[in-house]
């Protein structure tokens, strides 16, 4: 099985969406944003949170590519922002080890 960061690098999304996600990730606060996406309660660790976010993003990407009427660009960007920010935190944690 591939590690999480390798799986993230393999994702290909529209350039404008990823640019918006990178910009939004600069203002990301885990304690405020993550519960809104994953549900309230104890926050999961970075790896676990990233896996859940990737699952959510895959469903949103399917909705986007199928032109599903229930697709929300705002929600998709929120999830991408969280993914980018969580990946940065995970990379920093791995680099410090």
C-alpha positions in Angstrom: 0.0 0.0 0.0 1.2 3.5 -0.9 1.8 5.9 1.9 -0.5 8.9 2.3 1.8 11.6 0.9 2.5 9.5 -2.3 -1.3 9.0 -2.8 -1.7 12.8 -2.5 1.0 13.5 -5.0 -0.8 11.2 -7.5 -4.0 13.3 -7.3 -4.7 15.5 -10.3 -7.3 18.2 -9.9 -7.9 21.4 -11.9 -5.1 23.9 -11.4 -7.4 26.7 -10.3 -8.9 24.5 -7.5 -5.5 23.5 -6.2 -4.3 27.1 -6.3 -7.3 28.2 -4.3 -6.7 25.3 -1.9 -3.0 26.3 -1.4 -4.0 29.9 -0.7 -6.7 28.8 1.7 -4.4 26.4 3.5 -2.4 29.4 4.7 -5.3 30.5 6.9 -6.3 26.9 8.0 -6.7 26.3 11.7 -7.1 22.6 12.5 -9.2 23.2 15.7 -11.7 25.4 13.9 -11.9 23.9 10.4 -11.5 20.1 10.9 -14.5 19.5 13.2 -16.7 21.2 10.7 -15.7 18.7 8.0 -15.2 15.5 10.0 -17.7 16.0 12.8 -17.3 17.3 16.3 -15.6 15.4 19.0 -12.0 14.4 19.5 -9.8 15.4 16.5 -8.1 12.5 14.8 -4.3 12.5 14.2 -3.0 14.0 11.0 -2.7 10.7 9.1 -6.2 9.5 10.0 -7.7 12.9 9.3 -6.0 13.0 6.0 -7.4 9.6 5.0 -10.9 10.6 5.9 -10.5 13.9 4.0 -9.2 11.9 0.9 -12.3 9.7 1.0 -14.5 12.7 1.2 -12.6 14.4 -1.6 -12.9 11.4 -3.9 -16.7 11.4 -3.5 -16.8 15.1 -4.2 -14.6 14.6 -7.3 -16.9 11.9 -8.6 -19.9 14.3 -8.1 -17.9 17.1 -9.9 -16.9 14.9 -12.9 -20.5 13.4 -13.2 -22.1 16.9 -13.1 -24.1 15.8 -10.1 -26.7 18.5 -9.1 -25.8 18.0 -5.4 -22.1 18.9 -6.0 -20.9 21.8 -3.9 -17.7 23.6 -5.1 -17.5 25.4 -1.7 -17.5 22.1 0.1 -14.9 20.6 -2.3 -12.6 23.6 -1.8 -13.0 23.3 2.0 -12.0 19.7 1.9 -9.0 20.4 -0.5 -7.9 23.2 1.8 -7.9 20.9 4.8 -6.1 18.2 2.8 -3.3 20.5 1.8 -2.9 21.9 5.3 -3.0 18.5 6.9 -0.4 17.2 4.4 1.9 20.1 5.3 1.6 19.3 9.0 2.2 15.6 8.3 5.3 16.4 6.2 6.7 18.7 8.9 6.1 16.0 11.5 7.9 13.4 9.4 10.8 15.8 8.6 11.3 16.5 12.4 11.6 12.7 13.1 
